[in-house]
């Protein structure tokens, strides 16, 4: 299928002489395996033989550090680069992204709204969406059956509340056997944890995107994260101090965690555990409160100082086509941002019940991370606070300190 998709691009390619000199675009990229990256880029090169993409696959932390150094140098490279959705505002405010509004705005109806929103800064589009994400509740069916506990419903209309999750987790936790009832896949990452206070009713940042005090340490935030702390410290249904998502995945796959809230990538990833009998349920809310699910993923942006704006824009346009989006989904299995891809692949790639949940969440409950030019600082400080809270630090004091530190960091963006 990937070869067919790439062939279709080649057949549709303009008649360009392969003898002419090639333009090479520098493209820092996530460090995914080559087989998950190169076919997409090769398809573009087949359709645009005068352009070559020189990707640089880097681990996520190194990618962010590399981009900071190179973009702050304000040179023509990189030409194009992967943008983590919530960092759009940070890059745009510092003039590291080309304004794509004129090119992209006519296409907005083709995309999921939350994906479009993540690429906007002050009403203008600076990063084009490539994929998105959400979280579902994975359940080990065998552990439920052994404890005589009904497996949660996989229907969005029958979703469990957080209160029910904790009660069930208590029944499934067995310290003697080293089995825990529940865990977040990324147990201190704002991406996964922000929906907890948001479901409780908290606003997680001020409306200006540059105010933390009164929001990060609001009563609703404190109450929700006190509940979060109780999972580890008083109810003891989740393993404290396990912050590596790979370790959490391994614990779930080997039967040491009964329920894991995690990303859609686990549907394929868990196949490496042949004894795992997997069930999937929707993301929980608090009883009687708003259903909020996390979303957002990778976008693509253009350096406004590139020497090759036309070729860079051609690359972005290519990535926004339906065939490219189909190929990208099959390479990475991240939920597509184009509604047309959902329709075209409904009977084949989206036949598993999980995808019905995912599509509902993306259309109805998905909330992007806060749009703020200070998101890097916000995320880093909140992640440390969440780690401390999980392991027993006073909730209110920890959040107040985090809010004060965020506001200090935000000062440099107030004139941006």
C-alpha positions in Angstrom: 0.0 0.0 0.0 2.8 2.4 0.8 4.4 1.6 -2.5 1.1 2.2 -4.3 0.7 5.5 -2.6 4.3 6.5 -3.5 3.7 5.4 -7.1 0.6 7.6 -7.3 2.7 10.6 -6.3 5.2 9.8 -8.9 2.6 9.5 -11.7 1.2 12.8 -10.6 4.6 14.5 -10.6 5.2 17.5 -12.9 7.5 16.9 -15.9 10.7 18.2 -14.3 14.1 17.3 -15.8 16.1 15.1 -13.5 19.2 16.6 -15.0 18.7 20.0 -13.4 20.5 20.8 -10.1 18.7 19.6 -7.0 17.7 21.9 -4.2 18.4 20.3 -0.8 16.1 21.2 2.1 17.4 20.8 5.6 14.7 19.2 7.8 15.3 18.3 11.5 13.0 15.4 12.3 12.0 13.2 15.1 14.2 10.2 15.7 11.7 7.6 14.5 13.1 4.5 12.7 14.2 5.3 9.1 11.4 3.0 7.7 8.8 5.2 9.4 10.2 8.4 7.9 12.1 7.9 4.6 9.1 6.5 2.6 7.1 9.7 3.2 10.1 11.9 2.2 10.9 9.7 -0.8 7.4 10.0 -2.1 7.8 13.8 -2.1 11.1 13.5 -3.8 9.6 11.3 -6.5 6.9 13.8 -7.1 9.4 16.7 -7.0 12.7 15.4 -8.5 14.4 18.8 -8.3 14.1 18.8 -4.5 15.8 16.6 -2.0 14.9 16.4 1.7 17.9 16.0 4.0 16.3 14.8 7.2 18.1 14.7 10.5 16.4 12.2 12.8 17.0 13.2 16.4 15.7 12.0 19.8 12.9 14.3 21.0 15.0 16.1 23.6 17.9 16.6 21.3 15.5 17.8 18.5 14.1 20.5 20.7 17.6 21.6 21.8 18.9 21.6 18.2 16.0 23.7 17.0 16.5 26.2 19.8 20.2 26.7 18.9 19.7 26.8 15.1 16.6 29.0 15.1 18.0 31.5 17.6 21.0 31.9 15.4 18.6 33.3 12.8 20.3 31.6 9.8 18.6 30.2 6.7 18.7 26.6 8.1 16.8 24.6 8.8 14.5 25.2 5.9 11.6 23.1 7.3 11.2 21.4 10.6 8.8 19.4 12.8 6.9 21.5 15.2 5.5 20.0 18.4 2.0 21.6 18.3 2.0 23.4 21.6 5.3 25.1 20.7 3.8 26.9 17.7 3.2 30.0 19.7 6.7 30.0 21.1 8.3 29.8 17.7 5.9 32.2 16.1 6.3 34.8 18.8 10.1 34.7 18.2 9.7 34.9 14.4 10.9 31.4 13.8 8.0 30.4 11.6 6.7 31.6 8.3 3.1 32.7 8.2 1.2 30.0 6.3 -2.3 31.5 6.6 -2.7 32.4 2.9 -1.6 29.0 1.8 -3.5 27.0 4.5 -6.7 28.9 5.3 -8.7 27.6 2.3 -7.9 24.1 3.5 -9.1 24.6 7.1 -12.4 22.7 6.6 -10.5 19.6 5.6 -8.9 19.3 9.0 -10.0 18.5 12.5 -10.6 21.8 14.3 -8.3 21.0 17.3 -5.5 20.3 14.9 -6.0 23.6 13.2 -6.2 25.4 16.5 -2.8 24.0 17.6 -1.1 25.6 14.6 -2.5 29.1 15.2 -0.9 32.0 16.9 -3.0 35.2 17.3 -5.4 34.0 14.6 -2.8 33.2 12.0 -1.5 29.8 11.0 2.2 29.2 11.5 2.4 25.4 11.6 0.5 23.0 9.4 -0.9 19.9 11.1 0.5 16.5 10.2 -1.0 14.2 12.8 -2.8 14.3 16.1 -3.3 12.2 19.2 -5.7 11.2 21.9 -5.6 8.8 24.9 -7.8 5.7 25.7 -8.0 3.4 28.7 -6.3 0.1 28.1 -7.4 -2.8 30.2 -5.9 -6.3 30.8 -9.0 -8.5 30.4 -7.4 -11.4 32.2 -6.7 -9.5 35.3 -10.3 -8.2 35.4 -11.7 -11.7 34.9 -9.4 -13.2 37.6 -10.6 -10.6 40.1 -14.3 -11.1 39.1 -14.5 -7.5 37.9 -16.5 -6.6 34.8 -14.4 -5.2 31.9 -15.2 -1.5 31.3 -17.5 -0.6 28.4 -15.9 0.3 25.2 -18.7 2.6 24.2 -18.4 6.4 24.7 -21.9 6.5 26.1 -20.9 4.1 28.8 -17.5 5.6 29.8 -16.3 5.1 33.4 -15.8 8.0 35.7 -12.5 8.6 37.5 -14.2 7.7 40.7 -15.2 4.3 39.3 -11.7 3.8 37.9 -10.2 4.3 41.3 -12.7 1.9 43.0 -12.0 -0.8 40.4 -8.3 -0.2 40.6 -8.4 -0.8 44.3 -10.0 -4.2 43.7 -7.4 -5.1 41.1 -4.3 -3.9 43.1 -2.5 -6.9 44.6 0.7 -5.7 46.4 1.7 -9.3 47.2 1.9 -10.1 43.5 3.2 -6.7 42.5 0.1 -5.8 40.5 -1.2 -2.2 40.4 -4.7 -1.3 39.4 -3.9 1.8 37.3 -1.2 4.0 35.8 -0.9 6.9 33.4 1.4 6.0 30.5 3.1 9.4 31.0 2.4 9.9 34.7 3.8 13.4 35.0 3.6 14.9 31.5 1.2 17.9 31.2 0.0 16.5 27.9 -1.6 13.6 29.6 -2.3 15.1 33.0 -3.9 18.5 32.1 -7.3 16.8 31.3 -7.6 15.8 35.0 -7.9 19.4 36.3 -9.7 20.5 33.2 -12.4 17.9 33.8 -12.7 19.2 37.3 -13.3 22.7 35.9 -9.8 24.3 36.2 -8.5 26.8 33.7 -4.8 25.8 33.4 -3.5 29.1 32.3 -4.7 32.7 32.1 -6.7 33.9 29.0 -3.7 35.9 27.9 -1.5 32.8 27.8 1.0 34.5 30.0 -0.5 34.3 33.5 0.0 31.3 35.8 -0.8 32.7 39.3 -4.5 32.2 40.1 -4.7 29.5 37.4 -2.0 26.9 37.9 -2.6 27.2 41.7 -6.3 27.7 41.6 -8.6 25.9 44.1 -9.9 23.6 41.2 -6.3 22.8 40.2 -5.4 22.0 43.8 -8.4 19.8 44.3 -7.9 17.9 41.1 -4.2 17.3 41.7 -4.9 16.3 45.3 -7.0 13.5 43.8 -4.1 12.7 41.5 -1.7 12.5 44.4 -4.2 10.1 46.3 -3.7 7.5 43.5 -0.1 7.1 44.7 -0.1 8.1 48.3 -3.4 7.2 50.0 -5.4 5.0 47.8 -2.2 3.4 46.5 -3.6 2.0 43.4 -0.8 3.3 41.1 3.0 2.9 41.4 4.7 6.1 42.5 7.8 7.4 40.9 7.5 5.5 37.6 7.9 8.3 35.1 9.4 6.4 32.2 6.6 5.6 29.7 8.5 2.6 28.4 8.6 1.1 31.8 4.9 1.7 32.2 4.2 0.0 28.9 6.3 -3.0 29.9 4.5 -3.3 33.3 1.1 -3.2 31.6 2.0 -5.6 28.9 3.4 -8.1 31.4 0.4 -8.0 33.7 1.7 -5.8 36.5 -0.7 -2.9 35.7 -4.4 -3.7 35.1 -5.4 -0.4 33.5 -3.3 2.1 31.6 -4.4 5.4 30.2 -2.2 5.7 27.1 -1.8 6.7 23.5 -3.2 5.0 20.4 0.2 3.8 19.5 -0.2 1.1 22.1 -2.7 -0.8 20.0 0.1 -2.0 17.8 2.8 -1.7 20.5 1.1 -4.2 22.8 1.2 -6.9 20.2 4.7 -7.8 21.4 3.1 -9.3 24.5 1.4 -12.5 23.2 -0.3 -13.3 26.6 -2.0 -9.9 26.9 -5.8 -10.0 26.3 -6.4 -6.3 25.5 -9.6 -4.3 26.0 -10.1 -0.6 25.2 -12.4 1.9 26.9 -12.9 5.7 26.6 -10.9 8.3 28.6 -12.6 8.9 32.0 -14.0 12.2 33.3 -15.0 13.1 36.9 -18.6 12.3 37.7 -21.0 14.9 36.5 -18.2 17.0 35.1 -16.8 17.8 31.7 -15.3 15.2 29.5 -11.8 16.4 28.4 -9.3 14.4 26.4 -5.7 15.4 25.4 -4.8 16.0 21.8 -2.1 17.5 19.6 0.9 16.1 17.9 3.4 17.1 15.2 3.0 20.0 12.8 5.3 21.1 10.0 6.8 24.6 9.8 9.0 26.7 7.6 11.9 28.9 8.7 11.0 32.4 7.4 14.7 32.9 6.6 15.0 29.9 4.3 16.7 30.5 1.0 14.2 28.2 -0.7 10.7 29.4 0.2 9.0 28.0 -2.9 10.4 24.5 -2.4 9.7 24.5 1.3 6.1 25.5 0.6 5.8 22.8 -2.0 6.9 20.3 0.7 4.3 21.5 3.1 1.6 21.4 0.5 2.6 17.8 -0.4 2.3 16.7 3.2 -1.2 18.2 3.4 -2.5 16.0 0.5 -4.8 13.0 1.2 -2.4 10.4 -0.3 0.5 11.7 1.8 -1.6 11.7 5.0 -2.7 8.1 4.3 0.9 7.1 3.8 2.0 8.9 7.0 -0.7 7.2 9.0 0.4 3.8 7.8 3.9 4.6 8.7 3.2 6.0 12.2 -0.3 5.0 13.2 -1.1 8.5 14.7 -4.7 9.6 14.2 -5.0 11.5 11.0 -6.0 15.2 10.9 -7.8 15.0 7.6 -11.4 13.9 7.8 -11.2 12.5 4.3 -8.6 10.0 5.5 -10.9 8.7 8.2 -13.6 8.1 5.6 -11.2 6.4 3.0 -9.7 4.1 5.6 -12.7 3.4 7.7 -13.3 -0.2 6.5 -9.6 -1.3 6.5 -7.3 0.6 8.9 -9.9 1.8 11.3 -11.9 -1.4 11.9 -10.7 -1.9 15.5 -13.3 -0.5 18.0 -10.6 1.8 19.5 -10.8 4.0 16.4 -14.5 4.6 16.9 -13.6 6.0 20.4 -10.7 8.0 19.0 -12.8 9.6 16.2 -15.5 10.6 18.7 -13.0 12.1 21.1 -11.2 14.1 18.4 -14.5 15.6 17.2 -16.1 16.2 20.6 -13.9 16.2 23.7 -10.3 17.0 22.5 -8.7 20.1 24.1 -5.2 21.2 22.9 -2.6 22.2 25.3 -2.4 25.9 26.2 -1.4 28.3 23.5 1.4 30.3 25.0 4.8 31.5 23.8 6.1 30.3 27.1 4.9 26.7 26.7 8.4 25.2 27.0 8.9 26.9 30.4 5.2 26.1 31.4 5.6 22.4 30.6 9.0 22.0 32.2 7.9 23.6 35.5 4.6 21.9 35.6 6.2 18.5 34.9 8.6 18.9 37.9 5.6 20.0 40.1 3.6 16.9 39.0 6.5 14.6 39.8 6.9 16.2 43.2 3.1 16.0 43.9 3.0 12.4 42.8 5.7 11.5 45.3 4.1 13.3 48.2 5.0 17.0 48.1 2.3 19.4 49.5 0.0 20.1 46.6 -1.0 23.7 47.2 2.5 24.9 48.0 4.0 23.1 45.1 1.6 24.6 42.6 2.0 28.1 44.1 5.8 27.8 43.6 5.4 26.6 40.1 3.0 29.4 39.2 5.4 32.0 40.6 8.3 30.5 38.6 6.2 30.4 35.4 5.2 34.1 35.7 8.8 35.1 36.1 9.6 33.2 32.9 6.6 34.7 31.1 7.9 38.2 31.5 10.3 38.0 28.6 7.3 37.2 26.2 5.0 40.0 27.3 6.4 42.4 24.6 6.4 39.7 21.9 
